[in-house]
């Protein structure tokens, strides 16, 4: 849970900026958007498998830098 302490001498804009940074760092907004709608377990699994495959393909094809050097 994001929690900041605001000093009396600190401008409100600066405190809001710190709060936004903290929320972004903790991934609260991302988590909220992910849980906004129900997603079937099979859909979650398919998305995870697809991302893993994409990472593996990128890793195996990315060794030469994408250029054919002859």
N, C-alpha and C positions, 0 to 999 in steps of 0.2 A: 504494500500500500504506500503510495506516494505521500510524503509528509514533509513540509518545509516549515521553518520557523522564521517569521517575518519580524525584523527589528523595527522599532518606531521610526528610526531615522532613514530606513531603507525605502526608496520610492516603490510604489505599488507596481509599476511597469516592470521593474527589475525583478521583483518577487514573482510576478506572473511568468516572466521569461525563465526563471530558475525552475519553477514548477513544471512548465511545459517541457523543458529539457529532461527533468527527472522522469516525467511520465513517458516520454519517448524512449529514454534509456531503459526503463523497466518493461517496456513493451505492452503497456496497458491498453493503448488504443488498438494496437494490432490484435491483441487477444480479444478485445471486445468485438471487433469486426469479424473475427473468426467465429465467435460464438453467437453472433447476432441471429442467425438462422440455424435450424436443426439440419445436420448433415448425417446421412446414413453412414454407418460404420464401413460398409463396402465402398462408399464414395471416398471416405477418408483414406482407406487402405489403397485404393486405386491411385489417388493423388500422390501419396507417399511413394508408391512403387514407381510411378512415372517420373517423379523428381530424382529418385535414386538412379534410374536408368539414364536420365538426361545427364546427371553428374558423371556417371561411368563413361558414357560416350564422349563427353567433353574431355575427361581425363585421358582416355586412350587416344583420341584424335589430336589432342593439343600438344603432344610431345615435340613435334617437329616445328611448332609455331605456325602451322597452317600453310606453310610455303613449301613448294617442291623445289628443292635445290639440286641441280644436276651439274 
